[in-house]
Amino acid sequence: MNAQRTFAAFLSLCALALGAAPFCTAAQGVPLGVFEWRTLNGRPAPAEFPPRSGIQLIRGSLELTPATSDTEARFELVFAVSTGGAAAAPNSVAGRFTAEDEMLRLLPDRGDKSAPVTFRYAWQPDGTLTLTDAIRHVWGYERVD
């Protein structure tokens, strides 16, 4: 399976239905900025995901850019993915995002074949941003900007 299809499959796993969050613009309190992926389910990166798949997520980042008067709120999610021991290849998806309450919904650009993904977000006491997907995987991110 090539790295782009692997990444699309990874996003599809994350997209299991939580129910469609209402669309809105980024609100105060929503995490904004550049974040580096550090943990998956409490274990440090790199990590095999999905479990027992042979797919290694080596490193990752998430950039959340606020809406302006001219643009919608935007995201870019990037992971370096290695399959079968091959060199890590970057895979990314970008688009707009919406947020309401504690829900963050990533909506890939139309040309991308990735499904929308909804996460519940929370700030941890140590400053880590956690994103919990529909199947309860907890992704830990550290702000780097």
C-alpha positions as CSV (number, residue, x, y, z in Angstrom):
1,M,0.0,0.0,0.0
2,N,1.6,3.3,-1.0
3,A,2.1,6.0,1.7
4,Q,-0.7,8.3,0.4
5,R,-3.3,5.6,0.5
6,T,-2.0,4.5,3.9
7,F,-2.5,8.0,5.2
8,A,-6.0,8.3,3.7
9,A,-6.8,5.0,5.4
10,F,-5.5,6.4,8.7
11,L,-7.7,9.4,8.4
12,S,-10.7,7.2,7.5
13,L,-10.1,5.3,10.7
14,C,-10.3,8.5,12.6
15,A,-13.5,9.5,10.9
16,L,-15.8,7.0,12.4
17,A,-19.0,8.8,13.2
18,L,-19.2,11.0,16.3
19,G,-22.1,12.8,14.6
20,A,-21.6,15.9,12.5
21,A,-20.6,18.8,14.6
22,P,-22.4,22.1,13.6
23,F,-20.3,24.2,11.3
24,C,-18.9,27.4,12.8
25,T,-15.8,29.6,12.6
26,A,-12.9,29.2,15.1
27,A,-14.0,30.5,18.4
28,Q,-12.0,31.9,21.4
29,G,-10.5,29.1,23.4
30,V,-9.9,26.9,20.3
31,P,-6.3,25.8,20.1
32,L,-4.5,27.7,17.4
33,G,-0.9,27.7,16.2
34,V,1.6,25.0,15.4
35,F,1.7,21.7,17.3
36,E,4.0,18.7,17.1
37,W,2.6,15.2,17.7
38,R,4.3,13.6,20.8
39,T,2.1,10.7,22.0
40,L,-0.6,8.2,21.0
41,N,-2.6,6.8,23.8
42,G,0.0,7.9,26.3
43,R,3.0,6.3,24.5
44,P,5.7,8.4,22.9
45,A,6.1,8.7,19.2
46,P,6.9,6.9,16.9
47,A,3.9,4.6,17.0
48,E,2.5,1.8,15.0
49,F,-1.0,2.8,13.8
50,P,-3.4,1.2,13.2
51,P,-2.2,-1.4,15.8
52,R,-0.5,-4.5,14.2
53,S,-0.6,-2.9,10.8
54,G,3.1,-2.5,10.2
55,I,2.5,1.2,9.6
56,Q,4.8,3.5,11.7
57,L,3.9,7.1,12.3
58,I,7.3,8.6,12.8
59,R,6.5,12.2,13.5
60,G,3.6,14.6,12.9
61,S,2.5,18.2,13.1
62,L,-0.8,20.1,13.2
63,E,-1.1,23.7,12.2
64,L,-4.4,25.5,13.0
65,T,-4.7,29.0,11.5
66,P,-7.5,31.3,12.7
67,A,-10.1,32.7,10.3
68,T,-9.7,36.3,9.1
69,S,-12.1,38.6,7.5
70,D,-11.0,37.2,4.1
71,T,-10.4,33.5,4.9
72,E,-11.9,30.6,6.8
73,A,-10.0,28.9,9.6
74,R,-7.4,26.5,8.1
75,F,-5.6,23.4,9.2
76,E,-2.6,21.3,7.9
77,L,-2.0,17.9,9.3
78,V,1.3,16.2,8.4
79,F,2.7,12.8,9.4
80,A,5.9,11.1,8.3
81,V,4.8,7.5,7.6
82,S,6.9,4.4,7.2
83,T,5.6,1.1,5.9
84,G,7.5,-2.2,5.9
85,G,10.7,-0.6,7.1
86,A,10.9,1.8,4.2
87,A,12.1,5.4,4.7
88,A,9.6,7.7,6.2
89,A,7.6,9.7,3.6
90,P,5.7,12.8,4.5
91,N,1.9,12.7,4.0
92,S,-0.3,15.7,4.5
93,V,-3.9,16.8,4.3
94,A,-5.1,20.4,4.5
95,G,-8.4,22.2,4.5
96,R,-10.6,24.2,6.8
97,F,-11.6,23.5,10.3
98,T,-14.6,24.3,12.5
99,A,-14.8,24.2,16.2
100,E,-17.7,24.3,18.7
101,D,-17.5,23.6,22.4
102,E,-14.8,21.0,22.8
103,M,-15.1,19.6,19.3
104,L,-12.6,20.2,16.5
105,R,-13.7,19.1,12.9
106,L,-11.1,18.9,10.2
107,L,-12.7,19.3,6.7
108,P,-10.1,18.4,3.9
109,D,-10.1,20.4,0.8
110,R,-12.3,19.2,-2.0
111,G,-9.5,17.7,-4.1
112,D,-8.4,15.5,-1.2
113,K,-10.0,12.1,-0.9
114,S,-9.7,12.1,2.9
115,A,-12.9,12.1,5.0
116,P,-13.7,14.8,7.5
117,V,-12.5,13.9,11.0
118,T,-13.9,15.0,14.3
119,F,-11.9,15.2,17.6
120,R,-12.7,16.2,21.1
121,Y,-10.0,18.5,22.2
122,A,-8.7,19.2,25.7
123,W,-5.8,21.0,27.3
124,Q,-3.9,18.9,29.9
125,P,-2.3,20.3,33.1
126,D,1.2,19.9,31.5
127,G,0.2,22.1,28.5
128,T,-0.3,19.2,26.1
129,L,-3.2,19.4,23.7
130,T,-5.0,16.1,23.4
131,L,-7.3,15.2,20.5
132,T,-9.5,12.2,21.1
133,D,-10.9,10.6,17.9
134,A,-14.1,8.7,17.5
135,I,-12.5,5.3,18.4
136,R,-11.0,6.8,21.6
137,H,-7.4,7.1,20.4
138,V,-5.8,10.0,22.3
139,W,-3.3,12.0,20.2
140,G,-1.0,14.3,22.3
141,Y,0.4,17.4,20.8
142,E,2.9,20.0,22.1
143,R,2.7,23.6,21.0
144,V,5.9,24.7,19.2
145,D,5.2,28.3,18.0
